[in-house]
Amino acid sequence: MKVLMTLFLVLNASVILGQTHYRSLQISGMQNSSLEVSGKTNVTGFSCTYEPEYFQAEQTLKFYKKEQVILLKDAELKLDIDGFDCGGKAINKDFRKMLKADDYPHIILNFKQVELTEAGQQATITINIAGQQNTYTIPVTWCKEEQQHLKGILNLNITDFELELPKKLFGLITIKDAIAIRFDIAGTYAP
């Protein structure tokens, strides 16, 4: 019986000691961030810029550093599709239609972790577009200027999200599947 009790205590202690304790981090000044979605058609390119005033003023996230990995919780960027400006009413309307904005008014970027490697830093990001979710691991840079910045380019394929690509002029102008999301998430961080 003593052996079983000792084993039980050792197992419980290892579970308790092995728990991850996240620390909170307050981020403010996110209106200095930038985000752009760009792609190409068979004729030209296009670019949709996220208007800075649509970024959250502040956000609290949780993090835990384990060796060379920073695990993140609540590090979600909820982008209102109405915040994108593609340069004109017609292309804005096509962009909203392609993303099914009436049913899914937000694009959600959820930063899961940042890993520090010999080659640099890479982030694991889950992105939800039009009710479809995919996970990507991409190179990022973390730099400190007046504010801290997390920068990266997320390359993805629109068809991964089961989106119908808009066509113009009876199909003569079509959008290519590959798009890039360039982001520079700026903020002042306080524990």
Buried (B, 14 or more C-beta within 10 A) or exposed (E): EEEEEEEEEEEEEEEEEEEEEEEEBEBBBBBBBBBBBBBBBEEEEBBBBBBBEBBBEBBEBBBBEEEEBBBBBBBBBBBBBEBBBBEEEEBBEBBBEBBBBEEBBBBBBBBBBBBBEEEEBBBBBBBBBBEEEEEBEBEBEBEEEEBBBBBBEBEBEBEBBEBEBBEBEEEEEBBEBEBBBBBBBBBBBEE
